[in-house]
Amino acid sequence: MLEYQINAISKAGGVALSRAKKEIAIPFDTAAESGTLLPNPAELFLTSFAACILKNVERYSVKLKIPYTKAEISVHGTRQDVPPAMVSVDYELTIYSDAEARKVDLLYRNIKKFGTIYNTVAASCEVSGKMVQK
């Protein structure tokens, strides 16, 4: 089993930092009223989902020998108020590749099947999305 550890600190006024055992800390917003400068916890949640997908694009494109020049993802989440929870996540993944469509489809199946954060989110709320090849 893999284990992960982060440490976070928040100062009065709503600015926080999260640090994994890496060189760069990630700032985020903890203010009572969401600010415009830093991502809030819900946006960090969606960022984690996007990061999982993009990391798996890289991982499985290498394993499956599927060349690509870049990948982009847009993620939308819907939150309910009572009880507070994310109820749905929708995304569109765009991959720029001249690989055969069947290979890109295999890549997409692997991304969904083996994504740690993807599967965790899918177990807790509705996830829908698609991949577009350009």
Order of alpha helices (4+ residues) and beta strands (2+ residues): beta-beta-beta-alpha-beta-beta-alpha-alpha-beta
